[in-house]
Amino acid sequence: MDSDDLEPKKKKPEQKNLEEMSIEALEEYIGDLEAEINRVRDTIADKQDARKGAETFFKK
């Protein structure tokens, strides 16, 4: 069983109403989303590295 299976499922956040946001606010929002995507990708890479290390350590 993967430890990620033990984490509680989270509800998806409500979507923002993009129609009422200015162009500047939308561009800032894109930047925030891209930063979050990069943070998630970095976390995935760290977890994959840890898994590879554990698999190597526990290999027979």
Backbone as JSON Lines, residues from 0, in Angstrom:
{"i":0,"aa":"M","n":[0.85,-1.17,0.0],"ca":[0.0,0.0,0.0],"c":[0.89,1.24,0.0]}
{"i":1,"aa":"D","n":[0.56,2.2,-0.79],"ca":[1.3,3.44,-0.89],"c":[0.85,4.39,0.22]}
{"i":2,"aa":"S","n":[1.77,5.13,0.82],"ca":[1.38,6.05,1.9],"c":[0.44,7.14,1.41]}
{"i":3,"aa":"D","n":[0.49,7.44,0.12],"ca":[-0.43,8.44,-0.42],"c":[-1.88,7.96,-0.35]}
{"i":4,"aa":"D","n":[-2.07,6.63,-0.31],"ca":[-3.42,6.09,-0.22],"c":[-4.03,6.38,1.15]}
{"i":5,"aa":"L","n":[-3.21,6.66,2.14],"ca":[-3.69,6.9,3.49],"c":[-4.1,8.34,3.72]}
{"i":6,"aa":"E","n":[-3.66,9.22,2.84],"ca":[-3.99,10.63,2.99],"c":[-5.47,10.85,2.65]}
{"i":7,"aa":"P","n":[-6.14,11.69,3.45],"ca":[-7.56,11.93,3.18],"c":[-7.76,12.62,1.84]}
{"i":8,"aa":"K","n":[-8.82,12.25,1.17],"ca":[-9.16,12.89,-0.11],"c":[-9.7,14.28,0.18]}
{"i":9,"aa":"K","n":[-9.19,15.25,-0.55],"ca":[-9.62,16.63,-0.36],"c":[-10.61,17.01,-1.46]}
{"i":10,"aa":"K","n":[-11.54,17.86,-1.07],"ca":[-12.48,18.39,-2.06],"c":[-11.73,19.37,-2.95]}
{"i":11,"aa":"K","n":[-12.11,19.42,-4.2],"ca":[-11.51,20.38,-5.11],"c":[-11.94,21.78,-4.69]}
{"i":12,"aa":"P","n":[-11.01,22.73,-4.73],"ca":[-11.38,24.1,-4.37],"c":[-12.35,24.67,-5.41]}
{"i":13,"aa":"E","n":[-13.18,25.56,-4.94],"ca":[-14.12,26.19,-5.86],"c":[-13.35,27.02,-6.88]}
{"i":14,"aa":"Q","n":[-13.84,26.99,-8.1],"ca":[-13.19,27.77,-9.15],"c":[-13.5,29.25,-8.98]}
{"i":15,"aa":"K","n":[-12.5,30.06,-9.31],"ca":[-12.7,31.5,-9.25],"c":[-13.52,31.95,-10.44]}
{"i":16,"aa":"N","n":[-14.27,33.01,-10.24],"ca":[-15.02,33.6,-11.34],"c":[-14.06,34.48,-12.12]}
{"i":17,"aa":"L","n":[-13.59,33.96,-13.23],"ca":[-12.57,34.67,-14.01],"c":[-13.14,35.89,-14.72]}
{"i":18,"aa":"E","n":[-14.42,35.88,-14.96],"ca":[-15.05,36.99,-15.68],"c":[-14.97,38.3,-14.91]}
{"i":19,"aa":"E","n":[-14.93,38.23,-13.6],"ca":[-14.92,39.48,-12.83],"c":[-13.5,39.92,-12.45]}
{"i":20,"aa":"M","n":[-12.48,39.2,-12.93],"ca":[-11.09,39.54,-12.64],"c":[-10.52,40.4,-13.76]}
{"i":21,"aa":"S","n":[-9.65,41.35,-13.38],"ca":[-9.0,42.19,-14.39],"c":[-7.91,41.39,-15.09]}
{"i":22,"aa":"I","n":[-7.42,41.93,-16.19],"ca":[-6.33,41.28,-16.93],"c":[-5.11,41.13,-16.03]}
{"i":23,"aa":"E","n":[-4.79,42.17,-15.26],"ca":[-3.64,42.11,-14.37],"c":[-3.83,41.04,-13.31]}
{"i":24,"aa":"A","n":[-5.03,40.95,-12.76],"ca":[-5.32,39.93,-11.74],"c":[-5.25,38.54,-12.35]}
{"i":25,"aa":"L","n":[-5.71,38.39,-13.57],"ca":[-5.64,37.09,-14.25],"c":[-4.19,36.69,-14.5]}
{"i":26,"aa":"E","n":[-3.36,37.65,-14.91],"ca":[-1.94,37.34,-15.13],"c":[-1.26,36.96,-13.83]}
{"i":27,"aa":"E","n":[-1.59,37.64,-12.75],"ca":[-1.04,37.3,-11.43],"c":[-1.51,35.9,-11.01]}
{"i":28,"aa":"Y","n":[-2.76,35.61,-11.26],"ca":[-3.34,34.3,-10.94],"c":[-2.61,33.19,-11.7]}
{"i":29,"aa":"I","n":[-2.32,33.43,-12.97],"ca":[-1.56,32.45,-13.77],"c":[-0.18,32.23,-13.14]}
{"i":30,"aa":"G","n":[0.47,33.31,-12.74],"ca":[1.77,33.19,-12.1],"c":[1.7,32.37,-10.82]}
{"i":31,"aa":"D","n":[0.66,32.61,-10.03],"ca":[0.48,31.85,-8.79],"c":[0.25,30.37,-9.1]}
{"i":32,"aa":"L","n":[-0.56,30.09,-10.11],"ca":[-0.83,28.7,-10.48],"c":[0.43,28.01,-11.0]}
{"i":33,"aa":"E","n":[1.22,28.71,-11.81],"ca":[2.46,28.13,-12.33],"c":[3.44,27.85,-11.19]}
{"i":34,"aa":"A","n":[3.5,28.75,-10.21],"ca":[4.38,28.53,-9.06],"c":[3.93,27.3,-8.27]}
{"i":35,"aa":"E","n":[2.63,27.15,-8.12],"ca":[2.1,25.98,-7.4],"c":[2.36,24.7,-8.16]}
{"i":36,"aa":"I","n":[2.22,24.74,-9.47],"ca":[2.51,23.57,-10.31],"c":[3.98,23.17,-10.14]}
{"i":37,"aa":"N","n":[4.88,24.15,-10.17],"ca":[6.3,23.86,-9.99],"c":[6.58,23.28,-8.61]}
{"i":38,"aa":"R","n":[5.9,23.78,-7.59],"ca":[6.08,23.26,-6.24],"c":[5.62,21.81,-6.16]}
{"i":39,"aa":"V","n":[4.51,21.51,-6.79],"ca":[4.0,20.13,-6.81],"c":[4.95,19.22,-7.57]}
{"i":40,"aa":"R","n":[5.46,19.67,-8.7],"ca":[6.4,18.86,-9.49],"c":[7.67,18.59,-8.69]}
{"i":41,"aa":"D","n":[8.16,19.59,-7.96],"ca":[9.35,19.39,-7.13],"c":[9.08,18.36,-6.03]}
{"i":42,"aa":"T","n":[7.91,18.41,-5.43],"ca":[7.55,17.46,-4.38],"c":[7.46,16.05,-4.96]}
{"i":43,"aa":"I","n":[6.88,15.92,-6.13],"ca":[6.78,14.62,-6.79],"c":[8.18,14.08,-7.06]}
{"i":44,"aa":"A","n":[9.07,14.92,-7.56],"ca":[10.44,14.49,-7.85],"c":[11.15,14.04,-6.57]}
{"i":45,"aa":"D","n":[10.95,14.79,-5.48],"ca":[11.56,14.41,-4.2],"c":[11.04,13.05,-3.73]}
{"i":46,"aa":"K","n":[9.75,12.84,-3.87],"ca":[9.16,11.57,-3.44],"c":[9.63,10.41,-4.32]}
{"i":47,"aa":"Q","n":[9.77,10.67,-5.6],"ca":[10.27,9.63,-6.5],"c":[11.72,9.27,-6.15]}
{"i":48,"aa":"D","n":[12.53,10.27,-5.83],"ca":[13.91,10.02,-5.44],"c":[13.97,9.21,-4.15]}
{"i":49,"aa":"A","n":[13.12,9.56,-3.2],"ca":[13.09,8.83,-1.93],"c":[12.66,7.39,-2.16]}
{"i":50,"aa":"R","n":[11.68,7.2,-3.02],"ca":[11.2,5.85,-3.32],"c":[12.3,5.03,-3.99]}
{"i":51,"aa":"K","n":[13.01,5.64,-4.95],"ca":[14.11,4.93,-5.62],"c":[15.18,4.53,-4.63]}
{"i":52,"aa":"G","n":[15.5,5.44,-3.71],"ca":[16.49,5.14,-2.68],"c":[16.05,3.99,-1.8]}
{"i":53,"aa":"A","n":[14.79,4.0,-1.41],"ca":[14.27,2.92,-0.57],"c":[14.26,1.6,-1.33]}
{"i":54,"aa":"E","n":[13.86,1.63,-2.59],"ca":[13.82,0.41,-3.39],"c":[15.23,-0.17,-3.56]}
{"i":55,"aa":"T","n":[16.22,0.7,-3.74],"ca":[17.6,0.25,-3.87],"c":[18.08,-0.35,-2.56]}
{"i":56,"aa":"F","n":[17.74,0.29,-1.45],"ca":[18.17,-0.17,-0.14],"c":[17.57,-1.53,0.21]}
{"i":57,"aa":"F","n":[16.3,-1.73,-0.13],"ca":[15.6,-2.95,0.25],"c":[15.65,-4.04,-0.8]}
{"i":58,"aa":"K","n":[16.34,-3.79,-1.92],"ca":[16.48,-4.84,-2.95],"c":[17.32,-5.98,-2.42]}
{"i":59,"aa":"K","n":[16.96,-7.17,-2.81],"ca":[17.72,-8.35,-2.38],"c":[18.75,-8.7,-3.4]}
